[in-house]
């Protein structure tokens, strides 16, 4: 099975070189899925985006740039790798105190939980949900506190149809991008998980 290869190549030049460059690279212009030209004074950046199953298309373009003395930078990856990296960077999870421990440890503010338990290692919690921010239509570029607030709202007001857990409340933990935040009385407290 072939894997889609995605490449972003930026070529840097003087504005006086753009027309000749575009004529020279006409094959690449037609092969690219997107071409953008950004001018800044006398300097220009021409960005090519490629999506192809054959690396030789991109390799040929890169060799042509090098052979003609252009300055460029390229980022390349397979779609499955990029998708996995995107999901890792934009995933979240909901952890709740298990029903077995709910009576003793559920709905406790962080300090009370620590006083009673001594440490917070998630051994009393279970992961009840996991998804990406995109699935909740949350902008991943928002500040962390806003993302946490939107996740909280989503699981208390607009619960996803595939979510069977309780509403998020004090004592729950939201995992976001590999970090953990305890839902406290009026805030989300970052916690070190052991």
C-alpha positions in Angstrom: 0.0 0.0 0.0 1.4 3.4 -1.0 1.7 6.2 1.5 1.0 9.8 0.6 4.1 12.0 0.9 3.6 15.7 1.8 6.3 18.3 1.2 6.4 22.0 1.9 9.3 23.7 0.1 10.1 27.4 0.4 12.4 29.0 -2.2 14.0 32.4 -1.5 15.0 34.9 -4.2 15.0 38.6 -5.2 11.8 39.9 -6.7 13.5 40.4 -10.0 14.1 36.6 -10.3 10.5 35.5 -9.8 9.3 35.5 -13.4 12.3 33.6 -14.7 12.1 31.2 -11.8 8.4 30.4 -12.5 9.1 29.7 -16.2 12.0 27.5 -15.3 10.0 25.6 -12.7 6.8 25.3 -14.8 6.6 21.5 -14.4 6.8 21.9 -10.6 4.2 24.6 -10.6 1.8 22.2 -12.4 2.7 19.3 -10.2 2.3 21.2 -6.9 -1.0 21.1 -5.0 -0.4 24.7 -4.0 2.0 27.6 -4.9 2.1 30.8 -2.9 4.3 33.9 -3.5 5.0 36.2 -0.6 6.9 39.5 -1.2 8.7 41.5 1.4 10.4 44.5 -0.2 12.9 43.2 -2.7 12.9 39.6 -1.2 10.4 36.9 -2.3 9.5 33.5 -0.9 7.8 31.1 -3.2 6.2 28.2 -1.3 5.3 24.9 -3.0 3.2 22.3 -1.4 3.3 18.8 -2.8 1.2 15.7 -2.0 2.3 12.7 -4.0 2.7 8.9 -3.7 6.1 9.1 -5.4 9.1 10.8 -3.7 10.9 11.1 -7.0 8.5 14.0 -8.0 9.7 16.0 -5.0 13.3 14.8 -5.3 13.5 15.9 -8.9 12.2 19.4 -8.0 14.7 19.7 -5.1 17.6 18.6 -7.4 16.5 21.2 -10.0 16.5 23.9 -7.3 20.0 22.9 -6.1 21.4 22.6 -9.7 20.1 26.1 -10.5 21.6 27.6 -7.3 18.4 28.6 -5.5 18.3 28.9 -1.7 15.5 26.8 -0.3 14.2 24.8 2.7 12.1 21.8 2.7 9.9 19.9 5.2 8.7 16.5 4.2 6.8 13.7 5.9 4.5 10.8 5.2 0.8 11.5 5.7 0.5 8.8 8.3 3.4 10.3 10.3 2.1 13.8 10.0 -1.4 12.6 11.1 0.0 10.8 14.1 2.1 13.8 15.1 -0.9 16.1 14.7 -3.1 13.8 16.8 -0.5 13.5 19.5 -0.2 17.3 19.7 -3.9 17.8 19.7 -5.2 14.9 21.8 -6.9 15.1 25.1 -8.4 12.6 27.6 -10.8 12.7 30.5 -9.9 10.8 33.7 -12.4 10.3 36.4 -12.2 8.6 39.8 -13.4 5.0 39.3 -16.9 4.2 40.6 -15.2 1.8 43.1 -13.3 4.7 44.7 -15.9 7.5 44.0 -17.4 7.5 47.6 -14.0 8.0 49.3 -12.1 10.1 46.7 -14.6 11.6 44.2 -15.4 15.3 44.1 -12.5 16.4 46.3 -10.7 19.6 45.8 -7.0 19.0 45.0 -5.6 19.8 48.4 -8.2 17.6 50.2 -7.4 14.8 47.7 -3.7 15.1 48.5 -4.3 15.4 52.2 -6.4 12.2 52.1 -4.4 10.2 49.6 -0.9 11.7 50.0 -0.1 11.6 46.3 -1.8 11.9 43.0 -0.9 9.1 40.7 -4.1 8.5 38.8 -4.3 4.9 40.1 -7.8 5.7 41.5 -8.8 7.3 38.2 -9.8 5.7 34.9 -9.6 7.1 31.4 -13.2 7.4 30.3 -12.7 9.3 27.1 -10.1 10.3 24.5 -10.2 12.3 21.3 -8.6 15.1 19.4 -9.5 18.8 19.8 -10.7 18.8 16.2 -13.4 16.3 17.1 -14.8 19.0 19.5 -14.1 21.8 17.0 -11.7 23.4 19.4 -9.0 25.6 18.0 -5.6 24.0 19.0 -3.9 27.4 18.9 -5.9 28.8 21.8 -4.2 29.3 25.1 -4.3 26.2 27.3 -6.7 27.6 29.8 -9.2 28.4 27.1 -8.9 24.9 25.6 -9.5 23.4 29.1 -12.5 25.7 29.6 -13.9 24.6 26.2 -13.4 20.9 27.0 -15.1 21.4 30.4 -18.0 23.1 28.8 -18.3 20.4 26.1 -18.6 17.6 28.7 -21.0 19.5 30.8 -23.3 21.3 28.3 -22.8 19.7 24.9 -21.6 16.2 25.6 -20.4 14.2 22.6 -22.9 11.5 21.6 -20.2 8.8 22.1 -19.4 9.9 25.7 -20.9 7.7 28.5 -19.1 9.2 31.5 -20.2 11.6 34.1 -20.1 15.4 33.6 -16.7 16.8 34.3 -16.5 18.0 37.9 -14.1 18.6 40.8 -11.7 15.6 41.2 -11.6 14.8 37.5 -8.4 15.1 35.4 -8.1 16.5 31.9 -5.1 15.2 30.0 -4.0 17.7 27.3 -1.0 17.2 25.1 0.7 14.9 27.6 0.1 17.3 30.5 -2.4 16.7 33.3 -4.8 19.2 34.8 -6.8 18.5 38.0 -10.3 20.1 37.9 -10.3 22.1 41.1 -13.0 24.3 42.6 -12.6 27.3 40.3 -9.6 26.4 38.1 -7.5 23.7 36.4 -4.4 22.9 38.4 -1.4 21.4 36.5 -0.3 18.3 38.3 2.8 16.1 38.0 1.5 12.5 37.4 3.7 9.7 38.7 
